[in-house]
């Protein structure tokens, strides 16, 4: 049995975490569940030390926003829970852990602000601790027209010009029309092909 500072972590908690992972569509290995169980127990202990409590209204709101809305309502949620299987009480327990973790973060680090003036000196000071540049692993890039795709690929080939751009500065939007093409590894620059993953064949415009 796992223990955190003498507190036992029972197998039932591990099993509930694995079910929670399956509900979210992620890997549900025993080792991963054990690591998460230990992590959550540390968060609970820190919450006790800081006298931080869970907001029940926030848990209920998160359940509605993240699960009921995404799955299509209470009936769909109940069906999904039965299929895993996982009880609604176990589901709410997992949501409480998430809310508690954020509350602990706010209590410990809420007064810390990351600004451009602070970020650059910190990076320069700790640059040796960064082993390599960040990378993006893409499965596909969907575009509305072939011309847009060609422009995107040209910018990816250029590299530095893309990094100097404002990638990610605009909020995501829902396209009123389906994309006209799908760009996979065969159409990607050589530097992206090993990590591009699965993709569909190019689709014709609708």
C-alpha positions as MATLAB code, in Angstrom:
seq = 'XXXXXXXXXXXXXXXXXXXXXXXXXXXXXXXXXXXXXXXXXXXXXXXXXXXXXXXXXXXXXXXXXXXXXXXXXXXXXXXXXXXXXXXXXXXXXXXXXXXXXXXXXXXXXXXXXXXXXXXXXXXXXXXXXXXXXXXXXXXXXXXXXXXXXXXXXXXXXXXXXXXXXXXXXXXXXXXXXXXXXXXXXXXXXXXXXXXXXXXXXXXXXX';
ca = [
       0.000    0.000    0.000;
       1.259    3.471   -0.884;
       1.688    5.983    1.936;
       2.311    9.731    1.996;
       3.757   10.829    5.333;
       2.055    7.881    6.972;
      -1.295    8.357    5.262;
      -2.385    5.300    3.267;
      -3.484    5.513   -0.354;
      -5.875    2.649   -0.886;
      -6.248    0.606   -4.047;
      -9.818    1.856   -4.416;
      -8.427    5.385   -4.882;
      -6.017    4.111   -7.545;
      -8.836    2.333   -9.350;
     -11.002    5.476   -9.237;
      -8.188    7.508  -10.782;
      -7.776    4.994  -13.581;
     -11.496    5.234  -14.286;
     -11.212    9.025  -14.260;
      -8.428    8.819  -16.845;
     -10.526    6.544  -19.062;
     -13.424    8.983  -18.878;
     -11.076   11.688  -20.132;
      -9.762    9.436  -22.907;
      -6.187    9.264  -21.594;
      -3.801    6.494  -20.578;
      -4.994    4.681  -17.465;
      -1.937    2.708  -16.337;
      -1.495    1.694  -12.709;
       1.808    3.591  -12.464;
       0.282    6.831  -13.720;
      -2.638    6.516  -11.304;
      -0.262    5.908   -8.401;
       1.772    9.013   -9.247;
      -1.370   11.138   -9.477;
      -2.707    9.731   -6.209;
       0.505   10.693   -4.402;
       0.440   14.134   -6.027;
      -3.141   14.762   -4.932;
      -2.377   13.674   -1.381;
       0.466   16.202   -1.205;
      -1.930   18.888   -2.456;
      -4.434   17.988    0.283;
      -1.751   18.212    2.959;
      -0.632   21.601    1.667;
      -4.253   22.777    1.600;
      -4.599   21.814    5.258;
      -1.429   23.713    6.112;
      -2.651   26.816    4.276;
      -6.221   26.420    5.581;
      -7.571   26.319    2.014;
     -10.978   24.778    1.389;
     -12.824   23.670   -1.740;
     -15.627   25.847   -3.069;
     -18.574   23.457   -3.592;
     -20.215   25.854   -6.054;
     -17.065   25.848   -8.163;
     -17.062   22.049   -8.238;
     -20.683   22.010   -9.406;
     -20.008   24.666  -12.026;
     -17.011   22.754  -13.340;
     -19.048   19.585  -13.595;
     -21.628   21.392  -15.718;
     -19.119   23.233  -17.870;
     -16.524   20.529  -18.499;
     -18.608   17.372  -18.540;
     -22.340   17.841  -18.948;
     -21.954   20.456  -21.696;
     -19.246   18.485  -23.533;
     -21.074   15.171  -23.364;
     -24.485   16.561  -24.244;
     -26.432   16.508  -20.996;
     -27.057   14.514  -17.845;
     -28.302   11.416  -19.663;
     -25.183   11.243  -21.828;
     -23.009   11.782  -18.758;
     -24.778    8.991  -16.870;
     -24.288    6.646  -19.831;
     -20.589    7.514  -20.027;
     -20.126    6.950  -16.294;
     -21.834    3.562  -16.506;
     -19.670    2.513  -19.439;
     -16.319    3.274  -17.742;
     -17.546    2.444  -14.995;
     -17.184    5.310  -12.497;
     -19.691    6.697  -10.023;
     -20.833   10.296   -9.924;
     -19.373   10.547   -6.404;
     -15.952    9.496   -7.720;
     -16.289   11.987  -10.538;
     -17.056   14.817   -8.133;
     -14.127   13.764   -5.951;
     -11.794   14.158   -8.911;
     -13.253   17.564   -9.708;
     -12.795   18.614   -6.071;
      -9.136   17.645   -6.273;
      -8.723   19.835   -9.341;
     -10.427   22.817   -7.709;
      -8.369   22.309   -4.555;
      -5.116   22.247   -6.525;
      -5.942   25.563   -8.169;
      -6.938   27.057   -4.802;
      -3.598   26.003   -3.326;
      -1.759   27.514   -6.285;
      -3.640   30.779   -5.844;
      -2.895   30.819   -2.118;
       0.826   30.182   -2.598;
       1.559   32.053   -5.810;
      -1.378   34.392   -6.410;
       0.731   37.479   -5.706;
       3.413   36.527   -8.241;
       3.075   38.263  -11.600;
       5.092   37.252  -14.659;
       5.879   40.257  -16.823;
       8.062   40.731  -19.879;
      10.515   42.718  -17.759;
      10.903   39.754  -15.373;
      10.732   36.990  -17.951;
      13.707   37.956  -20.120;
      16.264   38.308  -17.265;
      15.078   35.033  -15.712;
      15.476   33.196  -18.991;
      18.950   34.642  -19.569;
      20.003   33.606  -16.055;
      18.690   30.040  -16.399;
      19.341   29.478  -20.097;
      21.739   26.609  -19.440;
      18.936   24.726  -17.748;
      16.977   24.638  -21.010;
      18.426   21.681  -22.970;
      16.830   22.545  -26.309;
      14.351   24.801  -28.007;
      10.640   24.140  -27.611;
       9.076   22.057  -30.356;
       5.572   21.534  -31.679;
       4.229   18.090  -32.550;
       1.492   18.451  -35.127;
      -0.932   15.849  -36.384;
      -2.459   18.047  -39.052;
      -2.958   21.627  -40.163;
      -6.407   22.388  -41.560;
      -6.837   25.336  -43.901;
      -9.714   26.778  -45.925;
      -7.836   27.019  -49.202;
      -4.720   25.561  -50.825;
      -3.186   29.028  -51.148;
      -3.331   29.490  -47.382;
      -1.699   26.104  -46.875;
       1.138   26.907  -49.278;
       1.790   30.181  -47.441;
       1.848   28.401  -44.086;
       4.294   25.773  -45.335;
       6.551   28.455  -46.781;
       6.641   30.226  -43.430;
       7.410   26.945  -41.659;
      10.288   26.318  -44.060;
      11.652   29.791  -43.371;
      11.679   29.124  -39.640;
      13.051   32.329  -38.109;
      10.362   34.510  -39.659;
       7.687   32.315  -38.056;
       9.348   32.487  -34.656;
       9.420   36.267  -34.891;
       5.711   36.324  -35.595;
       2.838   36.444  -33.139;
       1.895   32.778  -33.185;
      -0.919   32.076  -30.770;
      -1.774   35.721  -30.171;
      -5.264   35.435  -31.631;
      -8.041   33.523  -29.858;
      -9.335   30.373  -31.573;
     -12.425   30.828  -33.686;
     -14.972   28.420  -35.145;
     -14.984   28.421  -38.913;
     -18.451   28.864  -40.462;
     -17.400   26.556  -43.287;
     -15.594   23.190  -43.252;
     -11.858   23.317  -44.078;
     -11.003   22.878  -47.725;
      -7.831   20.851  -47.226;
      -5.904   18.747  -44.716;
      -2.126   18.888  -44.688;
      -0.302   15.840  -43.363;
       3.330   14.718  -43.017;
       3.847   14.251  -46.757;
       3.074   17.941  -47.328;
       4.990   19.197  -44.286;
       8.556   20.549  -44.257;
      11.202   17.815  -43.681;
      11.934   19.115  -40.188;
       8.333   18.417  -39.116;
       7.726   15.064  -40.771;
       9.213   12.777  -38.066;
       6.901   14.206  -35.397;
       3.857   14.980  -37.459;
       1.991   11.794  -36.486;
      -1.165   10.617  -38.199;
      -3.116   12.698  -40.648;
      -5.781   12.427  -43.287;
      -5.174   12.596  -46.981;
      -5.719   16.011  -48.588;
      -9.443   16.683  -48.856;
     -11.079   18.411  -51.754;
     -12.840   21.721  -51.305;
     -16.545   21.586  -50.553;
];
